[in-house]
């Protein structure tokens, strides 16, 4: 009898002539949290789609054993019957149904054909409280924030009494408080005999949560180590197959003149009438400088840069480019004046899913590749190739769909799109969200290159280590105001966080 609650043995999966997985084997112990890490394209998602039944057992080689019993999963329902629950980064929930309905969809308690709504609401409350959600279970899912929706998905999984939880980037939309609640819950479940597989790009989470760490690279198994026997640097180097001397390659740059300034910016709250999310804030950034904007979720960081860029309305505020006032009422004007904005959600605001790589690369610079209303396709292709080569975007063809790329390469396409506009100031809102450590290192290196070339950069990130590692100066938003300002070398993560939560 095996000691493992789950074994995936010699899993091989091909798409056409390309092997996405090459005889990969992993195992999971009872009462264990196993982290699976690797760059985008390493095979993590493919392996989990096999485990979930999304790729039926007839489409790959290898075997899956749960609790010592060989399994053949033809569909996700087979996986659920075996006691495995999947929680995905991209939620598959019904937005116009209530929280309670989402939790018990397909399993609504009934008697004589009549749904017992009282029982449903009572039981749903048990599971929302279990994950720390203080909401009405009668609310529609659409009315909740992204992080709350993620916690509902976790509550739904727990309601099915799983033996194994598989969580794919579950913290990407969660606040720090919600991450702590989730981790506490996973530790509690481990004590009750529920094992978890945890997939994340965040190495600190791995070291905090996991008992063992499995590394995949290019569709192959690399290693499994006890957490106590590895380090973040060793794990990252195994993932990328090279030494990483410094994750944050910040370089000393001599700043030029002021490139951008905003004075008295006030932005209305997106959800609350008669309230402002930021009120009369002012800041500037110089050529070659990287300015970090720090704040908790809801502090107005994204709203600030989107209002500056003309993507959302502001109540007041004057903007200056190289000490000359400019009126920006629309993103087209922002681009014309030399601003670029990489938004936090590349799928919703940064790319067009049905368009190819070349089309997405040239989206913001159509005038450069058109004659009147006619698009010069050959020039579009050449421009795209120029930038994909500069940024080392890994692809087969610039005519492939953008969705064929890994998350990190999609992000680099969005960066290429803005670089093609030749901006003087670039706003980066969560530039490394959802991408692997190798792609992160490339983004950091690119930021340093751009700063050395004289570009002014404003960076927003929820990852305090990268803010501290990459920025020259920091402003902290809290209670609609700028609460503090610091220079590089004056602060660490704790001091920034303390400023962000102080009232």
Buried (B, 14 or more C-beta within 10 A) or exposed (E): EEEBBBBBBEBBBBEEEEBBBBBBBBBBBBBBBBBBBBBBBBBBBBBBBBBBBBBBBEEBEBBBBBBEEEBEBEEBEBBBEBBBBBBBBEBEBEEEBBBBBBBBEEEBEEEEEEEEBEBBBEBBBEBBEBBBBEBBBEBBBEBBBEBBBBBBBBBBBBBEEBBBBBBBBBBBBBBBEBBEBBBEBBEEBBEEEBBBBBBBBBBEBBBEBBBBBBBBBBBBBBBBBEBEEBEBEBBBBBBBEEEBEEBBBBEEBEBBEBBBBBBEBBBBBEEEEEEBBBBBBEBBBBBBBBBBBBBBBBBBBBBBBBBBBBBBEBBEBEBBBBEEEBEBEEBEBBBEBBBBBBBBBBBEBBBEEEBBBBBBBBBBBEEBBBEEEEBEEEBBBEBBBEBBEBBEBBBEEBEEEBEEBBBBBBBBBBBBBBBBBEBBBBBBBBBBBBBBBBBBBBBBEBBBEBBEEBBBBBBBBBBBBBBBBBBBBBBBBBEBBBBBEBEBEEBEBEBBBEBBEEE
